[in-house]
Amino acid sequence: MSAGEQLPEARAQNPPGQGVDHARVAPPAVQPTTGSGAAAPALQRAMEALVKAQDYLNTAADQSRGENAKVIVGISQTLRRLQREVSDVIHNVGRK
């Protein structure tokens, strides 16, 4: 299926001309496993991926100029906030 093709039910949810706001799309439901500690390894992998993304953004910022550099700085700040939130969740999961 090409990028322009959509299933009829997807078209009803996202009329033409309106993209999906990925920041507002809820993540898929995950069935909890035994205990909250079961999420810790997945959260740790998520944190590692965020750190790697930060490295890529830093490289991109070093290679960018003007408006693009400003956008990348904004993305980096958002990513750092997300890293803090994931870190807080990891810390809280460890307590339970």
C-alpha positions in Angstrom: 0.0 0.0 0.0 1.5 3.4 -0.9 1.7 6.4 1.4 -1.3 8.0 -0.4 -3.5 5.0 0.0 -5.6 4.4 3.2 -8.1 1.9 4.3 -11.7 3.3 4.4 -11.8 3.3 8.2 -8.5 5.2 8.4 -9.9 7.8 5.9 -13.0 8.3 8.1 -10.7 9.0 11.1 -8.4 11.3 9.2 -10.2 13.2 6.5 -8.0 14.3 3.5 -5.9 17.3 4.3 -5.6 16.4 8.0 -2.5 14.5 9.1 -2.2 12.4 12.2 -0.9 14.3 15.2 1.5 11.6 16.4 2.1 13.5 19.7 -1.5 12.9 20.6 -1.9 9.4 19.4 -2.2 7.0 22.3 0.3 4.2 22.5 -1.1 0.7 21.9 -2.5 -1.0 25.0 -0.1 -3.3 26.7 -1.2 -6.1 28.9 0.4 -5.9 32.3 2.6 -8.8 33.4 3.2 -9.9 36.9 4.2 -6.9 39.0 5.2 -3.4 38.0 8.9 -4.5 38.0 8.3 -6.3 34.7 8.2 -3.0 32.9 11.7 -2.0 34.1 13.7 -3.7 31.4 11.5 -2.2 28.7 11.7 1.3 30.3 15.5 0.9 30.5 15.7 0.1 26.7 13.5 3.1 26.0 15.9 5.3 28.0 18.8 3.9 26.1 17.1 4.7 22.8 16.3 8.2 24.0 20.0 8.7 24.8 21.0 7.5 21.4 18.4 9.8 19.8 19.9 12.7 21.8 23.4 11.9 20.4 22.0 12.0 16.8 20.2 15.3 17.5 23.5 16.8 18.9 25.3 15.7 15.7 22.6 17.2 13.6 22.6 20.4 15.5 26.4 20.7 15.0 25.9 20.3 11.3 22.9 22.7 11.0 22.5 26.4 10.7 19.8 29.0 11.0 16.2 27.9 11.4 17.0 24.2 11.2 19.4 24.5 14.2 16.7 26.3 16.2 14.2 23.5 15.5 16.7 20.9 16.5 17.5 22.7 19.7 13.7 22.7 20.5 13.5 19.0 19.8 16.5 18.3 22.0 14.9 20.2 24.9 11.7 18.1 24.5 13.7 14.9 24.3 15.6 15.8 27.6 12.2 16.4 29.3 11.1 13.0 28.1 14.3 11.4 29.4 13.6 12.9 32.8 10.0 11.6 32.8 11.1 8.1 31.8 13.8 8.3 34.5 11.2 9.2 37.1 9.0 6.3 36.0 12.0 3.9 36.2 12.8 5.2 39.7 9.1 4.8 40.8 8.8 1.3 39.3 11.9 0.3 41.3 10.2 1.4 44.6 7.0 -0.7 44.1 
